[in-house]
Amino acid sequence: MSAVLFWFRNDLRLHDQPALQAALTGGATHLLPVVCLPAADESTPWGCARVGLHRRAFTAAALRGLGARMAALGNPLIICNALPSSAGQCATVAQTAPSLAGQDPRSSFPYGTPACDGSEAAALAHLAQYLGRKLPHSYKATRNGLMGRDYSSKFSPWLATGALSPRQIYADLKAFERDHGANDGTYWLGFELLWRDYFRLLHLQYGAALYRARGLSELPLAPHNPRGFERWCRGDTGQPLVDAAMRELAATGYLSNRLRQVVASFLIYDLRGDWRAGAAWFESQLVDYDVYSNQANWLYIAGRGTDPRGGRRFDPIKQTQDHDADGSYRRLWGTL
């Protein structure tokens, strides 16, 4: 008799899982698929929950999908929950996964709906429809949009849990280019996947240094503005575009890439806040939180990463003129 314990981490899927496939087909008499979840009350030094409601709900949906598939194969998924006492307990997926939170109808990624469910099946269906509608061709032209599902690929939530493999996306994108032609849009979509890999390579190269208060720089320690940080988190700074973005983030767990840069810049340069506090708030709120991408992007804005140009300040007035000239986004979130 042989037994295999398979530990799912940020790879909550069956596709692009060679180790799991080997375990399923390699003659093992027992397969124990396991997921270990962090303690529900774990928080950052900034007082933010490490895993907020949005990410917890989306991950629960991914686990339900994975659990159903593993049960169909005769190998029920076991989830180990960390408890505040540091003792552990194990249960099957039906006993631990919380219900999905309700979704704001204004969300650009309504994760409580079937099309944006956290499961692997929904992820693969989303990839197929995105390619089927030939949206990669328009990706470069629309990627700085602020509202709606189609301005960007929306792959990131499923990539964050591993319900969708980046290798699967890249392979399907190359097949799309062969069948329908390549252009700037398809190039930039593939390039974003390379950026994602680059952020992981930064982690491998620099390790703990990437997470220092100074980042990779020798700049002075960043100041912290507690009152400004609280106003920023609430979407109550008085800057309409920034406030609209922060309200969207809190309500939906999602925010466009353009606005992530704008609000990060505003916290660092306009409110004179600590970039680490902002990174912690994103960790708590984002449904697609990814430690490598989050850390590297905040370091980039703060001028503490590998960019030789130093920090990147985004003028919120210019950003408003460029991306929300008619005020539709600000009106949607009640700041205009």
Disulfide bonds with the S-S distance in Angstrom:
none
